[in-house]
Amino acid sequence: MLDWLKELHSAQGISQLIQAGGLFALIGIIFAETGLLLGFFLPGDSLLITAGVLANPANPHHLASFSILQLNLILVVVAIVGDQLGYYLGHKAGDSIWNKPDGRFYKRKHLEAAHAFYEKYGGIAVVAARYMPIFRTFVPFVAGMARMPYKRFISWDILGGSVWITSLLWIGYYLGQTELANRLDKIIVVVIFVSVLPIAVGALRRYCRARRCSVSGA
């Protein structure tokens, strides 16, 4: 299982997945990561950058079936639709899932972290979460569970989905015509690091606050 996840997040694994599954693989992963709670482990950011690289005709591994503009439009729609499912599930079944015991994939701590993030930032969290693994899966669900007005949610979500897909696809597209395209594995490591950094900083702050509270209460 761990070997499979490691391969899924590697440059070679992602490239092979896109080349084998094409547009359907991209649609399936983006929809699952944004709409299904169990999709939090999927490689959204690195997938989009790699897809952009492969969509550039100047890249030796270019996939002729990929048009960057069509890819951009389709994946923006998929990302937005996926979040609508997450919002709907949170609205309809939020309480029961919140109280569900931890399983192999579902961990309540992920939902609690997304809830705290949403409570702090509100609508902006819907946009910012797009760039944060795990959060982008759970924040739409939390927004639905918290009964965020749908018109407000869909407005923020359209903005977030459009900016997220477009920015990462086109970063990959322009990298695809440079020498950096041959170092995709290193680029993906940097992308993962930057994506996880806000989560790590937030966890560190919570830990420090808890330590201060325990020391002052001793």
N, CA, C and O of each residue as an XYZ file, in Angstrom:
872
protein
N       0.821     -1.211      0.000
C       0.000      0.000      0.000
C       0.856      1.263      0.000
O       0.616      2.186     -0.778
N       1.868      1.295      0.890
C       2.746      2.450      0.971
C       3.561      2.617     -0.303
O       3.800      3.740     -0.748
N       3.990      1.501     -0.891
C       4.745      1.565     -2.143
C       3.883      2.151     -3.255
O       4.360      2.928     -4.083
N       2.608      1.769     -3.263
C       1.680      2.269     -4.282
C       1.479      3.777     -4.132
O       1.471      4.503     -5.126
N       1.316      4.251     -2.892
C       1.144      5.680     -2.650
C       2.400      6.461     -3.029
O       2.320      7.549     -3.600
N       3.558      5.893     -2.705
C       4.821      6.551     -3.048
C       4.959      6.674     -4.556
O       5.383      7.713     -5.060
N       4.606      5.629     -5.270
C       4.680      5.647     -6.729
C       3.689      6.648     -7.311
O       3.990      7.336     -8.286
N       2.504      6.725     -6.704
C       1.465      7.630     -7.178
C       1.895      9.089     -7.077
O       1.466      9.918     -7.878
N       2.739      9.409     -6.098
C       3.180     10.779     -5.890
C       4.538     11.069     -6.518
O       5.079     12.159     -6.330
N       5.095     10.124     -7.256
C       6.375     10.349     -7.927
C       6.143     10.913     -9.324
O       5.075     10.725     -9.908
N       7.142     11.601     -9.851
C       7.028     12.179    -11.186
C       6.786     11.097    -12.236
O       5.952     11.263    -13.126
N       7.511      9.999    -12.129
C       7.357      8.910    -13.090
C       5.969      8.282    -12.990
O       5.330      8.006    -14.005
N       5.510      8.059    -11.765
C       4.202      7.448    -11.564
C       3.081      8.312    -12.098
O       2.153      7.809    -12.732
N       3.161      9.616    -11.847
C       2.123     10.530    -12.325
C       2.138     10.620    -13.842
O       1.083     10.611    -14.476
N       3.327     10.706    -14.429
C       3.441     10.770    -15.896
C       2.858      9.515    -16.540
O       2.126      9.603    -17.526
N       3.180      8.358    -15.988
C       2.651      7.103    -16.525
C       1.138      7.035    -16.394
O       0.448      6.547    -17.289
N       0.631      7.526    -15.273
C      -0.814      7.535    -15.059
C      -1.527      8.400    -16.094
O      -2.550      8.000    -16.650
N      -0.978      9.589    -16.349
C      -1.591     10.498    -17.324
C      -1.491      9.925    -18.730
O      -2.448      9.989    -19.501
N      -0.324      9.361    -19.065
C      -0.141      8.797    -20.399
C      -1.039      7.592    -20.636
O      -1.495      7.360    -21.756
N      -1.292      6.828    -19.581
C      -2.137      5.633    -19.727
C      -3.623      5.974    -19.690
O      -4.412      5.457    -20.481
N      -3.993      6.856    -18.756
C      -5.418      7.145    -18.568
C      -5.914      8.391    -19.256
O      -7.122      8.591    -19.390
N      -4.985      9.245    -19.702
C      -5.359     10.455    -20.418
C      -6.284     11.369    -19.625
O      -6.169     11.498    -18.406
N      -7.197     11.992    -20.345
C      -8.110     12.950    -19.743
C      -8.990     12.308    -18.675
O      -9.318     12.943    -17.672
N      -9.374     11.047    -18.889
C     -10.250     10.379    -17.925
C      -9.560     10.208    -16.569
O     -10.201     10.321    -15.525
N      -8.265      9.939    -16.590
C      -7.517      9.813    -15.336
C      -7.468     11.152    -14.613
O      -7.628     11.205    -13.394
N      -7.249     12.227    -15.351
C      -7.197     13.556    -14.748
C      -8.551     13.932    -14.145
O      -8.623     14.424    -13.019
N      -9.611     13.698    -14.899
C     -10.952     14.010    -14.414
C     -11.265     13.203    -13.156
O     -11.778     13.743    -12.176
N     -10.954     11.915    -13.190
C     -11.264     11.045    -12.060
C     -10.537     11.455    -10.792
O     -11.131     11.484     -9.714
N      -9.248     11.775    -10.913
C      -8.464     12.128     -9.723
C      -8.865     13.490     -9.166
O      -9.012     13.643     -7.953
N      -9.043     14.482    -10.039
C      -9.443     15.810     -9.551
C     -10.825     15.747     -8.903
O     -11.051     16.368     -7.865
N     -11.743     15.008     -9.505
C     -13.084     14.902     -8.918
C     -13.049     14.161     -7.584
O     -13.694     14.582     -6.624
N     -12.302     13.065     -7.521
C     -12.233     12.279     -6.286
C     -11.577     13.069     -5.164
O     -12.010     13.001     -4.014
N     -10.521     13.827     -5.504
C      -9.818     14.571     -4.453
C     -10.659     15.725     -3.920
O     -10.569     16.062     -2.739
N     -11.475     16.333     -4.775
C     -12.258     17.483     -4.332
C     -13.640     17.097     -3.816
O     -14.216     17.817     -3.000
N     -14.183     15.964     -4.284
C     -15.559     15.637     -3.934
C     -15.750     14.481     -2.982
O     -16.786     14.395     -2.322
N     -14.775     13.586     -2.894
C     -14.915     12.399     -2.061
C     -13.948     12.473     -0.888
O     -12.756     12.702     -1.091
N     -14.427     12.289      0.308
C     -13.581     12.422      1.492
C     -12.403     11.457      1.475
O     -11.345     11.757      2.026
N     -12.584     10.296      0.842
C     -11.509      9.310      0.802
C     -10.440      9.657     -0.236
O      -9.445      8.943     -0.359
N     -10.637     10.743     -0.981
C      -9.672     11.116     -2.018
C      -8.600     12.075     -1.561
O      -7.869     12.625     -2.385
N      -8.490     12.288     -0.244
C      -7.563     13.303      0.268
C      -6.097     12.990     -0.025
O      -5.263     13.894     -0.029
N      -5.772     11.706     -0.271
C      -4.370     11.321     -0.466
C      -3.920     11.469     -1.922
O      -2.748     11.241     -2.224
N      -4.810     11.838     -2.813
C      -4.478     11.902     -4.243
C      -3.611     13.130     -4.561
O      -3.707     14.149     -3.877
N      -2.764     13.033     -5.600
C      -1.752     14.074     -5.875
C      -2.255     15.193     -6.779
O      -1.816     15.297     -7.925
N      -3.166     16.030     -6.290
C      -3.766     17.059     -7.136
C      -2.784     18.060     -7.710
O      -2.765     18.269     -8.923
N      -1.964     18.687     -6.870
C      -1.049     19.738     -7.337
C      -0.027     19.205     -8.334
O       0.138     19.752     -9.424
N       0.651     18.140     -7.948
C       1.683     17.584     -8.826
C       1.072     17.014    -10.105
O       1.713     17.031    -11.156
N      -0.148     16.517    -10.028
C      -0.841     16.012    -11.209
C      -1.091     17.135    -12.208
O      -0.880     16.961    -13.408
N      -1.537     18.281    -11.717
C      -1.839     19.408    -12.601
C      -0.582     19.950    -13.264
O      -0.594     20.250    -14.458
N       0.495     20.077    -12.511
C       1.745     20.572    -13.092
C       2.263     19.606    -14.144
O       2.704     20.031    -15.212
N       2.215     18.309    -13.854
C       2.679     17.309    -14.819
C       1.811     17.320    -16.068
O       2.323     17.191    -17.180
N       0.501     17.474    -15.896
C      -0.407     17.546    -17.053
C      -0.076     18.755    -17.919
O      -0.114     18.677    -19.147
N       0.250     19.875    -17.271
C       0.633     21.062    -18.026
C       1.910     20.846    -18.816
O       2.013     21.274    -19.966
N       2.894     20.176    -18.199
C       4.150     19.858    -18.890
C       3.876     19.005    -20.130
O       4.405     19.283    -21.206
N       3.053     17.974    -19.978
C       2.772     17.048    -21.080
C       1.892     17.678    -22.155
O       1.837     17.188    -23.282
N       1.200     18.768    -21.805
C       0.331     19.431    -22.787
C       1.104     20.383    -23.692
O       0.553     20.883    -24.672
N       2.375     20.641    -23.377
C       3.167     21.575    -24.176
C       3.779     20.850    -25.381
O       4.530     19.891    -25.204
N       3.468     21.299    -26.598
C       4.003     20.634    -27.806
C       5.527     20.626    -27.878
O       6.110     19.794    -28.573
N       6.175     21.544    -27.166
C       7.643     21.602    -27.191
C       8.273     20.515    -26.336
O       9.476     20.272    -26.430
N       7.480     19.865    -25.513
C       8.011     18.819    -24.646
C       8.118     17.506    -25.424
O       7.180     17.149    -26.137
N       9.234     16.778    -25.307
C       9.405     15.530    -26.056
C       8.376     14.465    -25.704
O       8.125     13.563    -26.504
N       7.777     14.554    -24.520
C       6.766     13.576    -24.104
C       5.349     14.114    -24.285
O       4.399     13.615    -23.682
N       5.224     15.135    -25.123
C       3.932     15.781    -25.350
C       2.870     14.776    -25.782
O       3.120     13.907    -26.618
N       1.684     14.909    -25.198
C       0.541     14.085    -25.580
C      -0.318     14.883    -26.552
O      -0.903     15.901    -26.182
N      -0.391     14.416    -27.795
C      -1.084     15.167    -28.841
C      -2.573     15.339    -28.538
O      -3.207     16.268    -29.039
N      -3.124     14.453    -27.724
C      -4.551     14.523    -27.404
C      -4.865     15.636    -26.417
O      -6.034     15.923    -26.159
N      -3.835     16.268    -25.861
C      -4.024     17.305    -24.856
C      -3.959     18.690    -25.488
O      -2.955     19.040    -26.108
N      -5.003     19.469    -25.338
C      -4.976     20.896    -25.647
C      -5.045     21.625    -24.316
O      -5.967     21.393    -23.534
N      -4.094     22.494    -24.048
C      -4.017     23.145    -22.749
C      -5.288     23.941    -22.444
O      -5.733     23.961    -21.297
N      -5.876     24.592    -23.437
C      -7.077     25.386    -23.201
C      -8.273     24.498    -22.875
O      -9.032     24.784    -21.949
N      -8.438     23.416    -23.643
C      -9.531     22.477    -23.363
C      -9.337     21.822    -21.997
O     -10.285     21.673    -21.226
N      -8.108     21.439    -21.713
C      -7.780     20.811    -20.428
C      -8.100     21.769    -19.284
O      -8.674     21.367    -18.272
N      -7.733     23.017    -19.448
C      -7.985     24.045    -18.437
C      -9.486     24.164    -18.152
O      -9.916     24.124    -16.999
N     -10.265     24.308    -19.209
C     -11.707     24.495    -19.059
C     -12.368     23.286    -18.413
O     -13.169     23.430    -17.490
N     -12.033     22.094    -18.899
C     -12.660     20.871    -18.389
C     -12.323     20.648    -16.920
O     -13.205     20.316    -16.127
N     -11.065     20.825    -16.552
C     -10.665     20.544    -15.172
C     -11.174     21.605    -14.189
O     -11.405     21.293    -13.021
N     -11.349     22.834    -14.636
C     -11.972     23.846    -13.773
C     -13.398     23.413    -13.440
O     -13.819     23.473    -12.285
N     -14.130     22.981    -14.453
C     -15.508     22.523    -14.228
C     -15.533     21.322    -13.291
O     -16.356     21.259    -12.378
N     -14.623     20.362    -13.518
C     -14.570     19.162    -12.678
C     -14.256     19.520    -11.224
O     -14.878     18.988    -10.304
N     -13.292     20.420    -11.018
C     -12.913     20.823     -9.651
C     -14.076     21.489     -8.933
O     -14.291     21.253     -7.745
N     -14.822     22.315     -9.646
C     -15.968     23.004     -9.036
C     -17.092     22.018     -8.730
O     -17.692     22.069     -7.656
N     -17.376     21.119     -9.676
C     -18.432     20.114     -9.461
C     -18.065     19.198     -8.295
O     -18.924     18.845     -7.487
N     -16.789     18.813     -8.208
C     -16.356     17.966     -7.107
C     -16.615     18.615     -5.758
O     -17.073     17.954     -4.826
N     -16.325     19.902     -5.649
C     -16.566     20.617     -4.393
C     -18.055     20.700     -4.059
O     -18.435     20.714     -2.888
N     -18.895     20.754     -5.096
C     -20.340     20.785     -4.823
C     -20.787     19.490     -4.153
O     -21.650     19.496     -3.275
N     -20.192     18.384     -4.579
C     -20.507     17.112     -3.940
C     -20.047     17.117     -2.484
O     -20.771     16.669     -1.595
N     -18.823     17.634     -2.244
C     -18.325     17.724     -0.876
C     -19.233     18.583     -0.002
O     -19.537     18.220      1.134
N     -19.661     19.719     -0.534
C     -20.572     20.605      0.200
C     -21.895     19.896      0.495
O     -22.415     19.981      1.608
N     -22.434     19.201     -0.502
C     -23.713     18.484     -0.344
C     -23.598     17.399      0.728
O     -24.484     17.257      1.571
N     -22.503     16.636      0.692
C     -22.314     15.585      1.695
C     -22.216     16.179      3.102
O     -22.765     15.631      4.058
N     -21.508     17.306      3.213
C     -21.401     17.951      4.512
C     -22.741     18.469      5.001
O     -23.057     18.385      6.188
N     -23.526     19.004      4.076
C     -24.837     19.561      4.423
C     -25.811     18.470      4.860
O     -26.585     18.652      5.799
N     -25.760     17.335      4.164
C     -26.734     16.273      4.410
C     -26.277     15.259      5.462
O     -27.093     14.757      6.235
N     -24.986     14.960      5.491
C     -24.520     13.871      6.364
C     -23.347     14.278      7.249
O     -22.621     13.424      7.759
N     -23.166     15.578      7.428
C     -22.005     16.066      8.173
C     -21.897     15.526      9.582
O     -20.830     15.076     10.000
N     -22.997     15.568     10.318
C     -22.955     15.147     11.717
C     -22.618     13.666     11.865
O     -21.837     13.286     12.738
N     -23.208     12.834     11.009
C     -22.952     11.393     11.122
C     -21.516     11.047     10.751
O     -20.909     10.175     11.374
N     -20.967     11.720      9.746
C     -19.576     11.463      9.358
C     -18.622     12.033     10.401
O     -17.584     11.438     10.687
N     -18.972     13.185     10.969
C     -18.138     13.785     12.016
C     -17.967     12.825     13.193
O     -16.884     12.723     13.769
N     -19.027     12.137     13.537
C     -19.002     11.229     14.692
C     -18.543      9.815     14.346
O     -18.507      8.938     15.210
N     -18.198      9.603     13.102
C     -17.751      8.280     12.671
C     -16.373      7.968     13.258
O     -15.503      8.840     13.269
N     -16.156      6.737     13.749
C     -14.829      6.389     14.290
C     -13.768      6.340     13.196
O     -14.085      6.118     12.028
N     -12.531      6.543     13.570
C     -11.424      6.495     12.612
C     -11.345      5.132     11.947
O     -11.593      4.099     12.568
N     -10.991      5.157     10.659
C     -10.788      3.930      9.905
C      -9.435      3.958      9.223
O      -8.570      4.757      9.580
N      -9.250      3.093      8.250
C      -7.961      3.006      7.569
C      -7.653      4.279      6.807
O      -6.506      4.726      6.767
N      -8.679      4.865      6.202
C      -8.467      6.082      5.421
C      -9.033      7.313      6.126
O      -8.413      8.377      6.120
N     -10.206      7.166      6.730
C     -10.834      8.314      7.382
C     -10.204      8.576      8.747
O     -10.129      7.686      9.594
N      -9.754      9.813      8.942
C      -9.210     10.240     10.227
C      -9.928     11.524     10.629
O      -9.918     12.509      9.890
N     -10.549     11.503     11.803
C     -11.300     12.671     12.236
C     -10.412     13.897     12.402
O     -10.880     15.026     12.251
N      -9.139     13.688     12.710
C      -8.239     14.826     12.906
C      -8.146     15.686     11.646
O      -7.977     16.901     11.743
N      -8.255     15.069     10.461
C      -8.230     15.836      9.217
C      -9.458     16.734      9.128
O      -9.364     17.891      8.716
N     -10.598     16.198      9.512
C     -11.840     16.966      9.484
C     -11.801     18.092     10.513
O     -12.265     19.200     10.242
N     -11.251     17.811     11.686
C     -11.151     18.829     12.741
C     -10.224     19.974     12.319
O     -10.514     21.143     12.577
N      -9.109     19.627     11.670
C      -8.174     20.662     11.203
C      -8.830     21.538     10.142
O      -8.671     22.759     10.157
N      -9.569     20.917      9.216
C     -10.264     21.677      8.168
C     -11.349     22.556      8.779
O     -11.574     23.679      8.329
N     -12.023     22.036      9.809
C     -13.073     22.814     10.474
C     -12.482     24.048     11.150
O     -13.050     25.136     11.054
N     -11.343     23.890     11.834
C     -10.691     25.021     12.495
C     -10.237     26.054     11.462
O     -10.344     27.259     11.693
N      -9.734     25.580     10.329
C      -9.282     26.460      9.258
C     -10.463     27.248      8.694
O     -10.360     28.452      8.459
N     -11.582     26.562      8.481
C     -12.777     27.223      7.952
C     -13.333     28.237      8.941
O     -13.708     29.344      8.556
N     -13.385     27.858     10.218
C     -13.915     28.753     11.241
C     -13.080     30.031     11.329
O     -13.616     31.103     11.607
N     -11.792     29.923     11.097
C     -10.909     31.082     11.209
C     -10.993     31.994      9.993
O     -10.969     33.216     10.137
N     -11.093     31.416      8.792
C     -10.972     32.215      7.571
C     -12.258     32.316      6.747
O     -12.325     33.129      5.826
N     -13.275     31.516      7.053
C     -14.542     31.627      6.341
C     -14.423     31.371      4.852
O     -13.833     30.378      4.426
N     -14.999     32.288      4.054
C     -15.017     32.098      2.606
C     -13.640     32.024      1.983
O     -13.433     31.293      1.014
N     -12.688     32.778      2.533
C     -11.322     32.752      1.995
C     -10.731     31.345      2.113
O      -9.901     30.946      1.296
N     -11.161     30.597      3.132
C     -10.662     29.236      3.321
C     -11.010     28.350      2.131
O     -10.255     27.439      1.792
N     -12.152     28.615      1.495
C     -12.578     27.815      0.341
C     -11.594     27.985     -0.811
O     -11.332     27.043     -1.558
N     -11.046     29.209     -0.949
C     -10.058     29.477     -2.008
C      -8.675     28.961     -1.591
O      -8.023     28.238     -2.344
N      -8.241     29.335     -0.397
C      -6.896     28.967      0.060
C      -6.720     27.459      0.169
O      -5.637     26.937     -0.097
N      -7.781     26.757      0.558
C      -7.693     25.302      0.748
C      -7.361     24.576     -0.545
O      -6.844     23.460     -0.512
N      -7.651     25.191     -1.679
C      -7.339     24.559     -2.968
C      -5.850     24.226     -3.089
O      -5.482     23.257     -3.752
N      -5.019     25.007     -2.466
C      -3.574     24.807     -2.575
C      -3.002     23.985     -1.415
O      -1.785     23.854     -1.281
N      -3.877     23.441     -0.589
C      -3.413     22.717      0.593
C      -3.941     21.283      0.585
O      -5.147     21.074      0.713
N      -3.057     20.294      0.436
C      -3.495     18.897      0.462
C      -4.297     18.609      1.729
O      -4.056     19.213      2.774
N      -5.225     17.710      1.634
C      -6.139     17.312      2.710
C      -7.207     18.392      2.922
O      -8.400     18.091      2.912
N      -6.781     19.650      3.113
C      -7.745     20.725      3.342
C      -8.675     20.897      2.151
O      -9.868     21.143      2.331
N      -8.143     20.772      0.929
C      -9.000     20.984     -0.236
C     -10.073     19.908     -0.347
O     -11.099     20.122     -0.992
N      -9.845     18.755      0.273
C     -10.855     17.706      0.287
C     -11.911     17.964      1.357
O     -13.101     17.751      1.122
N     -11.481     18.420      2.529
C     -12.392     18.502      3.671
C     -13.076     19.855      3.857
O     -14.156     19.902      4.446
N     -12.493     20.953      3.381
C     -13.094     22.267      3.603
C     -14.476     22.404      2.956
O     -15.370     22.940      3.611
N     -14.715     21.957      1.715
C     -16.083     22.033      1.176
C     -17.092     21.254      2.026
O     -18.223     21.696      2.228
N     -16.668     20.103      2.512
C     -17.524     19.303      3.385
C     -17.855     20.075      4.659
O     -19.009     20.106      5.086
N     -16.852     20.696      5.263
C     -17.047     21.473      6.492
C     -17.944     22.680      6.220
O     -18.788     23.026      7.047
N     -17.764     23.322      5.063
C     -18.610     24.470      4.714
C     -20.073     24.052      4.633
O     -20.954     24.782      5.087
N     -20.336     22.881      4.057
C     -21.707     22.372      4.001
C     -22.222     22.018      5.379
O     -23.373     22.305      5.708
N     -21.386     21.403      6.179
C     -21.773     21.007      7.533
C     -22.072     22.230      8.394
O     -22.970     22.193      9.235
N     -21.320     23.320      8.186
C     -21.511     24.549      8.945
C     -22.639     25.414      8.379
O     -22.894     26.513      8.873
N     -23.305     24.916      7.350
C     -24.425     25.620      6.711
C     -24.000     26.984      6.141
O     -24.733     27.968      6.237
N     -22.817     27.015      5.556
C     -22.407     28.229      4.855
C     -23.415     28.484      3.739
O     -23.720     27.561      2.983
N     -23.946     29.710      3.606
C     -24.927     29.987      2.536
C     -24.383     29.539      1.180
O     -23.248     29.854      0.821
N     -25.209     28.798      0.428
C     -24.709     28.189     -0.801
C     -24.235     29.235     -1.822
O     -23.222     29.030     -2.490
N     -24.961     30.347     -1.942
C     -24.544     31.371     -2.898
C     -23.146     31.906     -2.569
O     -22.343     32.189     -3.459
N     -22.881     32.035     -1.267
C     -21.558     32.494     -0.858
C     -20.514     31.427     -1.147
O     -19.420     31.727     -1.627
N     -20.860     30.176     -0.852
C     -19.919     29.084     -1.097
C     -19.576     28.956     -2.578
O     -18.403     28.859     -2.939
N     -20.586     28.955     -3.430
C     -20.339     28.735     -4.863
C     -19.534     29.884     -5.459
O     -18.743     29.674     -6.379
N     -19.727     31.097     -4.943
C     -18.952     32.243     -5.443
C     -17.469     32.071     -5.125
O     -16.617     32.215     -6.002
N     -17.168     31.761     -3.859
C     -15.780     31.537     -3.465
C     -15.205     30.314     -4.169
O     -14.029     30.295     -4.534
N     -16.037     29.298     -4.358
C     -15.544     28.050     -4.927
C     -15.203     28.187     -6.409
O     -14.207     27.631     -6.872
N     -16.017     28.917     -7.143
C     -15.710     29.157     -8.559
C     -14.380     29.890     -8.686
O     -13.556     29.567     -9.541
N     -14.186     30.881     -7.821
C     -12.912     31.618     -7.830
C     -11.751     30.680     -7.495
O     -10.748     30.648     -8.208
N     -11.892     29.924     -6.415
C     -10.810     29.040     -5.987
C     -10.492     27.964     -7.001
O      -9.325     27.723     -7.309
N     -11.528     27.311     -7.528
C     -11.309     26.249     -8.513
C     -10.657     26.760     -9.783
O      -9.773     26.111    -10.341
N     -11.098     27.931    -10.240
C     -10.549     28.503    -11.476
C      -9.084     28.888    -11.310
O      -8.256     28.590    -12.171
N      -8.769     29.550    -10.201
C      -7.391     30.001     -9.966
C      -6.466     28.811     -9.754
O      -5.362     28.784    -10.296
N      -6.903     27.823     -8.970
C      -6.071     26.648     -8.666
C      -5.713     25.877     -9.929
O      -4.538     25.638    -10.207
N      -6.720     25.492    -10.683
C      -6.476     24.701    -11.900
C      -5.638     25.492    -12.893
O      -4.641     24.987    -13.410
N      -6.036     26.720    -13.158
C      -5.368     27.529    -14.181
C      -3.913     27.802    -13.819
O      -3.030     27.665    -14.665
N      -3.654     28.186    -12.579
C      -2.282     28.542    -12.196
C      -1.337     27.351    -12.299
O      -0.249     27.479    -12.860
N      -1.730     26.203    -11.770
C      -0.822     25.054    -11.771
C      -0.669     24.440    -13.163
O       0.424     24.013    -13.533
N      -1.753     24.393    -13.931
C      -1.641     23.871    -15.305
C      -0.674     24.710    -16.133
O       0.178     24.169    -16.838
N      -0.807     26.029    -16.046
C       0.021     26.896    -16.882
C       1.452     27.001    -16.376
O       2.369     27.219    -17.168
N       1.658     26.853    -15.090
C       3.034     26.750    -14.586
C       3.699     25.531    -15.219
O       4.826     25.610    -15.708
N       2.992     24.406    -15.206
C       3.519     23.196    -15.833
C       3.722     23.371    -17.327
O       4.718     22.908    -17.884
N       2.783     24.033    -17.972
C       2.867     24.237    -19.428
C       4.136     25.005    -19.803
O       4.839     24.623    -20.738
N       4.426     26.076    -19.082
C       5.623     26.868    -19.403
C       6.906     26.148    -18.985
O       7.947     26.316    -19.619
N       6.832     25.358    -17.933
C       7.989     24.540    -17.567
C       8.267     23.486    -18.640
O       9.409     23.069    -18.827
N       7.222     23.064    -19.335
C       7.360     22.013    -20.341
C       8.242     22.376    -21.511
O       8.680     21.492    -22.248
N       8.514     23.656    -21.702
C       9.374     24.076    -22.816
C      10.753     24.518    -22.327
O      11.512     25.151    -23.060
N      11.062     24.172    -21.074
C      12.366     24.525    -20.512
C      13.117     23.261    -20.100
O      12.573     22.158    -20.144
N      14.364     23.438    -19.704
C      15.173     22.318    -19.222
C      14.636     21.754    -17.905
O      14.909     20.605    -17.557
N      13.877     22.566    -17.182
C      13.332     22.116    -15.901
C      12.351     20.950    -16.072
O      12.099     20.198    -15.131
N      11.809     20.812    -17.269
C      10.881     19.710    -17.526
C      11.562     18.354    -17.340
O      10.899     17.358    -17.053
N      12.885     18.319    -17.505
C      13.637     17.075    -17.306
C      13.931     16.803    -15.833
O      14.485     15.761    -15.484
N      13.559     17.741    -14.979
C      13.768     17.580    -13.536
C      12.427     17.634    -12.807
O      12.299     18.221    -11.732
N      11.452     17.011    -13.419
C      10.086     17.068    -12.899
C       9.986     16.491    -11.493
O       9.189     16.957    -10.679
N      10.792     15.480    -11.212
C      10.749     14.880     -9.875
C      11.101     15.891     -8.800
O      10.486     15.914     -7.734
N      12.100     16.737     -9.083
C      12.515     17.766     -8.112
C      11.449     18.858     -8.002
O      11.196     19.378     -6.915
N      10.833     19.198     -9.122
C       9.778     20.210     -9.106
C       8.608     19.735     -8.247
O       8.037     20.507     -7.477
N       8.261     18.462     -8.388
C       7.144     17.906     -7.618
C       7.457     17.907     -6.127
O       6.576     18.165     -5.306
N       8.708     17.620     -5.774
C       9.107     17.666     -4.362
C       8.915     19.084     -3.815
O       8.418     19.263     -2.703
N       9.310     20.084     -4.601
C       9.157     21.481     -4.167
C       7.677     21.833     -4.027
O       7.277     22.487     -3.063
N       6.873     21.398     -4.984
C       5.431     21.675     -4.940
C       4.800     21.061     -3.699
O       4.014     21.715     -3.013
N       5.138     19.816     -3.408
C       4.600     19.145     -2.222
C       5.036     19.870     -0.954
O       4.240     20.064     -0.036
N       6.309     20.269     -0.911
C       6.829     20.971      0.270
C       6.083     22.286      0.496
O       5.667     22.584      1.615
N       5.917     23.071     -0.569
C       5.234     24.366     -0.456
C       3.772     24.165     -0.059
O       3.225     24.949      0.716
N       3.135     23.109     -0.593
C       1.730     22.851     -0.290
C       1.532     22.444      1.167
O       0.562     22.845      1.810
N       2.459     21.646      1.673
C       2.329     21.118      3.039
C       2.798     22.125      4.086
O       2.419     22.032      5.254
N       3.620     23.085      3.669
C       4.215     24.033      4.617
C       3.181     24.762      5.486
O       3.365     24.827      6.702
N       2.092     25.318      4.910
C       1.110     25.996      5.770
C       0.496     25.069      6.815
O       0.231     25.490      7.940
N       0.269     23.805      6.446
C      -0.298     22.842      7.391
C       0.689     22.581      8.519
O       0.310     22.530      9.689
N       1.968     22.416      8.157
C       3.001     22.159      9.165
C       3.151     23.349     10.105
O       3.302     23.174     11.315
N       3.111     24.562      9.549
C       3.230     25.769     10.379
C       2.047     25.875     11.333
O       2.217     26.200     12.508
N       0.846     25.599     10.822
C      -0.339     25.640     11.671
C      -0.271     24.618     12.794
O      -0.625     24.920     13.934
N       0.185     23.407     12.477
C       0.316     22.363     13.502
C       1.347     22.757     14.550
O       1.158     22.502     15.739
N       2.441     23.381     14.106
C       3.483     23.814     15.043
C       2.958     24.900     15.975
O       3.257     24.900     17.169
N       2.180     25.818     15.427
C       1.611     26.883     16.262
C       0.658     26.300     17.305
O       0.681     26.704     18.468
N      -0.184     25.344     16.883
C      -1.106     24.724     17.839
C      -0.338     23.984     18.932
O      -0.723     24.012     20.101
N       0.744     23.329     18.543
C       1.560     22.605     19.518
C       2.193     23.571     20.525
O       2.219     23.307     21.728
N       2.701     24.690     20.010
C       3.342     25.672     20.905
C       2.326     26.289     21.849
O       2.623     26.507     23.024
N       1.114     26.577     21.342
C       0.081     27.131     22.214
C      -0.303     26.132     23.297
O      -0.489     26.501     24.456
N      -0.422     24.851     22.908
C      -0.766     23.814     23.887
C       0.326     23.676     24.934
O       0.033     23.471     26.112
N       1.571     23.784     24.521
C       2.685     23.693     25.467
C       2.663     24.866     26.455
O       2.892     24.694     27.652
N       2.384     26.058     25.926
C       2.335     27.232     26.791
C       1.209     27.122     27.812
O       1.359     27.497     28.975
N       0.068     26.592     27.341
C      -1.076     26.431     28.238
C      -0.767     25.412     29.334
O      -1.121     25.615     30.496
N      -0.102     24.310     28.955
C       0.200     23.267     29.938
C       1.230     23.761     30.957
O       1.172     23.408     32.135
N       2.176     24.586     30.484
C       3.193     25.125     31.390
C       2.572     26.128     32.361
O       2.869     26.115     33.555
N       1.693     27.011     31.826
C       1.071     28.020     32.685
C       0.100     27.398     33.675
O      -0.127     27.945     34.754
N      -0.478     26.244     33.306
C      -1.436     25.593     34.191
C      -0.771     24.689     35.208
O      -1.426     24.213     36.135
N       0.528     24.445     35.049
C       1.235     23.534     35.964
C       1.501     24.190     37.316
O       2.085     23.566     38.201
